[in-house]
Amino acid sequence: MALDAETQAFLDLTQAEIAPWTGTRAADRDLAIPAAALAGVIDNLALLQAQTRLFVSALGDAAGQAPEPFQP
């Protein structure tokens, strides 16, 4: 399955790596995450990672390919 490098790197993060990655990623983009919101942002990213893993797994070999337009 061919995923872009950033998506694959995100999926390869362990639970312990998500928090530091979040801070680094935000700083790289000049974003300031308020301290009161940081825990929620990290939780949401962990959930997003789990959902992405599920979707990639469900797509199998088609992951990373351009979607086909709907043909009724």
Secondary structure, 3 states (H helix, E strand, C coil): CCCCHHHHHHHHCCHHHHHHHHHHHHHHCCCCCCHHHHHHHHHHHHHHHHHHHHHHHHHHHHCCCCCCCCCC
